[in-house]
Amino acid sequence: MTVNIQSVNFKADSKLLRFIEERLDKTKLFFDKTINTDVFLKVDNNHLRANKIVEMRMSIPGNEIVVTKERKSFEEAANLVVEVLIRQLKKHKEKKK
């Protein structure tokens, strides 16, 4: 699986990038035929505490899963996005059976 991480209007540190890649590795346990995943990290300037946005677009054979979450930290948002991705992958796998 190829992971492309893009931070919009800021420079993400290597610790955050490594954290996201480790979380995405969990998805391989549930669905190993993932083609690629695009991750977009954004900061919303709406002056709210929860202004960190993580969007992941996972391409799997015959489908694309898009999940977006907004929280007060990128780590928290990434965890939630990966949990939703795992749920969606399980659903997709069950449909194939």
N, C-alpha and C positions, 0 to 999 in steps of 0.2 A: 504494500500500500504506500502510495506517495502522499506526503503531507506537505501542503503549501500554506505557510503562515504569513499573513500580511497584517501589519499594524498600520492603521490609518491615522496620519497626522501626529505620530509620536514614534519613538524608538523603543521597542520592547527589549528587555534585557534577556540574556541567555537563560537565566533561571526560569523565567516565565515560559519561554519557548520549550524548554526541556520538560517542564511540568505538563504542558498541554500534550506534547508527544507521548509522555508516559500514560496520561489518561486515555489517549486515543488507542494505545496498545491494548487496553482492556477490551476494546470492541472486537479484536481478533478472536477472542475466546468464543464469541457468539456468532460471528459471521466472518469467514476468512477469505471471501471473494471480493472484498472491497477494492475498487479500482483506484480511487484517489479521494482525498479530503482537502477541501479548501477552508481555511480558518481565517476569519476576519476579526481583528480586535479594534474596537473603536471606543473613543471617549466622547460622550454626549455632553455638551456644554449647557445643560439645562439647570445647573446649580442645585440639583438634588443629590442626595448621598449615593443613591444607586444609579450611577451614570456610566458604568463600565459595561460595554456590550460585547458579547462573544457570539459570532454567527459561524456555524459550521455547515458546509454543503458536502455531503458524502455521496459519491457516485458509486452505485452498485449495479451489477448487470441488469439492465432493463428498468432502472429507476434512479431517482435522486432524492435524498432525504435532506431537508433544510430545517435547521433548528436555530433559533435566536433566543438568547436570554440576556437580561439586563440586571446587574446586581452591583453591590458596592465594591467588589473586588473581581479581578479577572479570574482568579483561582476559583472562587465560589461560582461564578457564571459558567466556567469551563466544566466544573463538576456536574452542574445541573444539565448542561447541554449533552455531555457524554451519557448521563443516565437516560435521558430521553432518546438519544441515538440507540442505545442498547435495547430499550423497549421497542423502538421501531424496527430494529434489525430482527428481534425475536418474532415480531408480528409478520414481517416479510418472510422469514424462514418457515413459519407455520403455514403461511399461504401456499408456499411452494410444495409442501408435503401434501 
